[in-house]
């Protein structure tokens, strides 16, 4: 599957569920704050997605797609505790891109790979509309938060730094 396939898979998923969404084209950019400015939305409504690697033991590793509000940072200690792990950090870039099916900086808050669990900070769902990367650096999507939650079916946990 190519990176472009992930974009089309995402759009097909939203269409299949008759989601209330809009696609916004903008200059290629992977930084949440910059994309928020380019697209004209408050970065607190951004559903920023990063891939985290959690070591459970020397031989066992789990991966999670962590979704945070745009200005927040992941609390690796909280993520590690959710999995009962010994260590948590950003997944290596190559692995993150393989699992997400798109470049780092464009990862949407959806999971299309069974090796990864989707975990969303509750603050992301407090808005009526969320904005996120559309598996491309030049596209973002605005989606009704209720549609996002019902389609993605994320595990909701407090995972951001306070």
C-alpha positions in Angstrom: 0.0 0.0 0.0 1.3 3.4 -0.9 1.0 6.6 1.1 -1.5 7.9 -1.4 -3.6 4.7 -0.8 -3.9 5.7 2.9 -5.4 9.0 1.9 -8.0 7.3 -0.3 -8.7 4.7 2.4 -9.4 7.5 4.9 -11.8 9.4 2.6 -13.6 6.1 1.7 -14.0 5.4 5.4 -15.5 8.8 6.1 -17.8 8.5 3.0 -18.9 5.0 4.0 -20.1 6.3 7.4 -21.7 9.5 5.9 -19.4 11.6 8.1 -19.8 15.3 8.3 -16.3 16.4 7.0 -14.5 18.8 4.7 -11.1 18.5 3.0 -8.8 21.5 3.1 -5.9 21.9 0.7 -2.9 23.9 1.8 0.8 24.3 1.2 2.7 21.1 2.2 3.3 21.3 6.0 3.7 18.7 8.8 3.7 21.1 11.8 0.4 21.3 13.6 0.7 24.9 14.5 1.6 25.9 11.0 -1.2 23.9 9.4 -3.7 25.4 11.9 -2.6 28.9 10.7 -2.7 27.9 7.0 -6.2 26.3 7.3 -7.7 28.9 9.7 -8.7 26.8 12.7 -7.7 27.0 16.4 -4.8 24.5 17.0 -6.6 23.4 20.2 -9.1 21.7 17.8 -6.3 19.8 16.1 -6.2 16.1 16.6 -2.4 15.6 16.4 -1.4 11.9 15.9 2.0 10.4 16.8 3.1 6.8 16.9 4.5 5.6 20.2 6.5 2.5 20.9 6.1 0.8 24.3 8.5 -1.9 25.5 6.7 -4.5 27.6 9.8 -6.6 27.9 13.1 -7.1 26.1 11.4 -9.2 23.5 7.9 -7.6 23.3 7.0 -4.2 21.9 3.6 -2.6 21.3 2.7 0.4 19.3 0.0 3.0 19.8 -1.3 5.9 17.7 -1.6 8.6 20.3 -4.0 11.5 19.5 -3.5 14.8 21.4 -4.8 18.3 21.1 -2.5 20.4 18.9 -0.6 22.3 21.5 -0.2 19.4 24.0 2.6 16.9 24.4 2.4 13.2 25.1 3.1 12.0 28.6 5.2 8.9 28.0 4.9 7.8 31.6 1.1 7.7 31.3 1.3 5.7 28.0 3.8 3.3 29.5 1.5 2.7 32.5 -1.5 2.1 30.2 0.3 -0.9 28.7 2.1 -2.0 31.8 5.4 -1.3 29.9 8.9 -0.7 31.0 9.7 2.1 28.6 7.8 4.3 26.1 9.1 6.7 23.4 8.4 7.9 19.9 8.4 5.0 17.4 11.3 5.0 15.0 10.3 7.1 11.9 10.4 4.1 9.5 8.2 2.0 11.8 5.8 4.9 12.4 5.4 5.5 8.7 4.9 1.7 8.0 2.2 1.4 10.7 0.5 4.7 9.8 0.8 4.2 6.0 1.9 7.8 5.5 4.7 10.2 6.3 5.4 11.4 9.8 3.8 14.9 9.9 0.7 13.7 8.0 -0.6 10.9 10.3 -4.4 10.9 10.7 -6.0 10.0 14.0 -7.2 6.6 12.6 -5.6 3.2 12.7 -5.5 1.0 9.6 -2.9 -1.5 11.0 -3.9 -4.1 13.6 -0.4 -3.9 15.2 -1.3 -0.4 16.6 -3.9 0.6 19.2 -5.7 4.0 18.9 -5.6 6.1 22.1 -7.2 9.6 22.2 -6.8 12.2 24.9 -10.4 13.2 26.1 -9.6 16.9 25.4 -9.6 16.1 21.6 -13.3 15.2 21.9 -14.4 18.3 23.7 -14.9 20.3 20.5 -17.7 20.1 18.0 -15.2 19.7 15.1 -11.7 18.3 15.0 -9.0 18.9 12.4 -6.3 16.6 11.4 -3.8 15.6 8.8 -5.2 13.6 5.9 -2.3 11.2 5.3 -0.8 13.9 3.1 1.2 17.0 3.9 -1.0 19.2 1.7 -4.4 18.1 3.0 -6.2 18.4 6.3 -9.7 17.3 7.2 -12.3 19.0 9.5 -14.6 16.4 10.9 -17.5 16.5 13.4 -16.0 15.2 16.7 -19.1 12.9 17.2 -18.4 11.3 13.8 -14.7 10.9 14.6 -15.4 9.1 17.9 -18.1 6.9 16.4 -16.0 5.9 13.3 -12.6 5.6 14.9 -13.8 4.0 18.2 -10.7 5.1 20.1 -9.7 4.2 23.6 -10.1 7.4 25.5 -7.4 8.1 28.1 -5.7 11.1 29.7 -2.3 10.8 27.9 -1.2 14.4 27.6 1.2 16.3 29.9 -0.7 18.5 32.3 
